[in-house]
Amino acid sequence: MKKDNSEREMTVNFIFYPGLKNELKKRIKSLLEESKTFSPPNNKEAAPVKAIVSPHAGWAHCGQIMASAYSLVEKRDIETIVILSRVHREPGKAVFLPQFTSYATPLGDLQVDRKLLTKLAESGKIFKFDNIPHVEEHSIEVQLPFIKYLWPDAKILPILTGKSSVSLTNKLADSLSAVLNNKLEKTLFVVSSSSSSYNTEEETREETDRFISLLNNSDQWESLPDMLNEGEIGACSADCLLAVLKVFNNKILIDMLDMQYGQNSEPGKKRVCFGAFSLREGEE
C-alpha cells in the first residue's frame, strides 16, 4: 500500500450541508432535538442498535430523516464507525478503501483507523486502495458532520463498494467480522443509502414498498445485491446493508424510523425516497 499522509477535503460543504462551524453545530443540534422518538413494535424494550441506515442527499431534503437515525444511537459509547456506501459513478468489481489518513469536516477532522483498514485490505483480494472513488463520492461525506458532532474522538473506516454481487458481499462481511471481532461492542455501522429512486412518484412508492417488504422478510435478504444490479430495487447501498446483516449472522431486527419522499432539484431528475432504519440485536 502506498503511504499517503493526506486529508480527504470536503467537496459538498455549503452545497449539501452548512459549511460554517457554528451554523453547522446549530443545525445538527436542532435536527436531533426535532427527531421523532422511536418506540419498539409491540411495546417491547428496544434491543441495542448495532447499525443505522441513513440517506445521503442535501440536508434540506433529508437532514431530518438522517437525524432520526443518529438520535437513536447518540448516547452509545463508540470508538469505531464503519461507513459503507456504494460507488455511484462507474462502479468496478472491488471494494474501495481510501489512502487518506483523515476526512475533513467543518467541525474538525475525523481520523481514519489506518490499522484496521490495513487489516481489512490484507484479508482479501476484493479490496483496493484508491482515493479517486472517495474524492468523487458524496455519500460518505454527508454523514461525517453528524459523526464528528456526536463522537468527536471516534475513528472511521470509510468503505465504498463497486458492482455488487452476493459473493463480494459475503467476502466483505467475512472480512469485517474477522477484523472487528473483538471491537463490535463499541463499533457503529452506518450504511449511507437512499431507499429508492424512480422517474415518477408512483414508481418510487411501489419500489419503496418492495424494498421494505424485503427488509421485513429475512429469507429474502440474500437477494438484495442481485436485485440492486438488476434494477429491481433502487436502494443504492443494499449490498452494504446485506454485508452488515451478515456480520451479525442475520440475527437482526430492522425498524423503519422515518421516511420522506422528495424530488431532486434539477428538472427531469428522478424522485427519491429518503428512509432511515435501525438494525438492532435479536430475532422475532
CORWOPE-V193166 format. One record per residue. SS is DSSP state (~ for helix, > for strand, _ for the rest). PSI is psi in radians with two decimals (* if undefined). D_CENTER is the distance of its C-alpha to the mean C-alpha in Angstrom with 2 decimals. Layout:
SS	PSI	D_CENTER
SS	PSI	D_CENTER
This chain:
_	2.24	25.34
_	2.28	26.53
_	2.39	26.18
_	1.62	24.69
_	1.08	24.90
_	3.01	23.19
>	2.42	20.56
>	1.99	17.86
_	2.77	19.17
_	2.49	17.60
_	-0.39	17.95
_	0.26	16.88
>	2.59	18.26
_	-0.18	21.03
_	-0.93	19.59
_	-0.44	16.13
>	2.79	16.71
_	2.37	19.91
_	-0.16	21.05
_	2.41	23.62
~	-0.96	23.00
~	-0.70	25.02
~	-0.71	23.88
~	-0.77	20.19
~	-0.76	20.95
~	-0.68	22.92
~	-0.79	20.30
~	-0.79	17.62
~	-0.76	20.42
~	-0.76	21.53
~	-0.74	18.21
~	-0.69	17.74
~	-0.52	21.41
_	-0.03	21.29
_	2.59	18.44
_	2.54	19.71
_	2.20	20.73
_	2.32	19.28
_	2.18	22.11
_	2.55	21.76
~	2.58	23.46
~	0.39	27.17
~	0.43	27.34
_	2.68	26.17
_	2.33	24.99
_	2.29	21.22
_	2.85	20.23
_	2.37	17.90
>	2.15	14.20
>	-0.39	12.44
>	2.76	8.78
>	2.66	7.09
>	2.11	5.38
>	2.33	5.63
_	2.87	7.30
_	2.05	8.23
_	-3.02	12.01
_	2.43	14.92
~	-0.41	14.97
~	-0.49	18.29
~	-0.66	16.73
~	0.17	13.63
~	-0.71	13.95
~	-0.60	15.51
~	-0.76	12.96
~	-0.78	10.22
~	-0.54	13.00
~	-0.51	13.72
~	-0.83	10.61
~	-0.56	11.27
~	-0.43	14.95
~	-0.41	14.79
~	0.14	13.90
_	-0.37	15.57
_	-0.02	18.63
_	2.50	17.19
_	1.80	18.68
_	2.32	15.88
_	-0.53	16.82
>	2.32	13.91
>	2.03	10.19
>	2.04	8.31
>	2.07	5.33
>	2.42	4.82
>	2.90	5.49
>	2.50	8.99
_	2.30	11.92
_	-0.24	13.45
_	2.01	16.89
_	1.13	19.11
_	2.32	16.90
_	3.10	19.12
_	1.30	19.34
_	2.95	17.58
>	2.10	14.57
>	2.17	14.67
>	2.52	14.83
_	2.66	15.99
_	-0.11	19.52
_	2.61	18.86
_	-0.29	19.77
>	2.81	17.96
>	2.27	15.77
_	2.51	17.67
_	2.81	16.99
_	-0.30	19.89
_	-0.01	19.85
_	2.97	20.39
_	2.61	18.88
>	2.24	16.15
>	2.37	17.54
>	2.36	16.03
_	1.55	17.23
~	-0.63	19.48
~	-0.85	21.20
~	-0.64	18.32
~	-0.67	17.05
~	-0.74	20.64
~	-0.69	20.96
~	-0.79	17.97
~	-0.62	19.64
~	-0.16	22.93
_	-0.17	21.83
_	2.73	21.77
_	-0.12	22.77
_	-0.31	19.53
>	2.45	18.20
>	2.17	19.31
>	2.09	19.42
_	2.02	19.13
~	-0.45	18.37
~	-0.85	18.94
~	-0.58	15.68
~	-0.58	13.92
~	-0.69	16.62
~	-0.25	16.37
_	2.28	12.64
_	-0.29	11.48
_	-0.52	7.80
_	-0.74	7.16
~	-0.72	10.38
~	-0.31	9.95
~	-0.41	7.74
~	-0.68	10.52
~	-0.70	13.39
~	-0.75	12.18
~	-0.79	11.58
~	-0.66	14.97
~	-0.75	16.67
~	-0.65	15.88
_	1.26	16.04
_	-0.43	18.08
_	-0.01	19.20
_	2.66	16.13
>	2.66	15.36
>	2.68	12.13
>	1.65	11.35
>	2.20	9.58
>	2.24	9.40
>	2.25	9.85
>	2.59	11.38
_	-2.51	14.50
_	2.16	16.51
_	2.68	15.39
_	2.77	17.92
~	-0.67	18.39
~	-0.84	20.15
~	-0.71	17.52
~	-0.72	14.87
~	-0.74	17.53
~	-0.69	18.27
~	-0.79	14.76
~	-0.75	14.69
~	-0.74	18.23
~	-0.75	17.62
~	-0.73	14.82
~	-0.75	17.21
~	-0.75	20.11
~	-0.59	18.79
_	0.20	17.24
_	-0.82	19.97
_	0.23	21.67
_	0.03	18.79
~	-0.52	16.66
~	-0.59	18.46
~	0.52	17.05
>	2.41	13.59
>	2.31	10.36
>	2.26	7.26
>	1.99	3.92
>	2.03	1.94
>	1.89	2.39
_	2.41	5.68
_	2.87	9.19
_	-0.45	11.47
>	2.84	14.41
>	1.90	16.44
>	3.01	20.20
_	-0.64	23.47
_	2.82	24.94
~	-0.69	24.01
~	-0.77	25.59
~	-0.70	23.65
~	-0.76	20.32
~	-0.70	21.33
~	-0.76	22.67
~	-0.64	19.58
~	-0.75	17.40
~	-0.68	20.04
~	-0.73	19.90
~	-0.77	16.17
~	-0.65	16.70
~	-0.69	19.81
~	-0.75	18.05
~	-0.51	15.71
_	-0.06	18.97
_	1.72	20.73
~	-0.40	19.66
~	-0.31	22.32
~	-0.03	20.40
~	-0.63	16.99
~	-0.39	18.45
~	-0.09	18.99
~	-0.87	15.44
~	-0.76	15.38
~	-0.69	18.95
~	-0.59	18.58
~	-0.84	15.82
~	-0.57	18.22
_	0.02	21.14
_	0.24	19.79
_	-0.38	20.25
_	2.70	16.80
_	0.22	14.77
_	1.78	11.25
_	-0.40	10.16
_	0.61	7.53
~	-0.57	9.80
~	-0.66	10.90
~	-0.70	7.82
~	-0.76	8.07
~	-0.68	11.71
~	-0.74	11.53
~	-0.73	10.16
~	-0.70	12.86
~	-0.51	15.34
~	-0.61	14.83
_	0.39	16.24
_	0.56	18.76
_	0.19	17.56
_	1.15	19.10
>	2.48	16.46
>	2.28	16.95
>	2.19	14.43
>	2.34	15.28
>	2.22	14.67
>	-0.74	14.72
>	2.75	15.31
>	2.56	15.49
>	2.43	17.11
>	2.38	18.51
>	-3.14	18.97
>	2.36	20.47
_	2.55	19.79
_	-0.45	22.50
_	2.40	24.21
_	2.39	26.98
_	-0.06	26.47
_	2.84	22.69
_	2.72	20.76
>	2.63	19.86
>	2.52	16.28
>	2.15	15.08
>	2.05	12.41
>	2.59	11.49
>	2.37	10.01
>	2.70	10.34
>	2.59	11.12
>	1.95	11.89
>	2.76	15.17
>	2.59	17.93
_	2.98	20.84
_	2.47	22.37
_	*	24.39
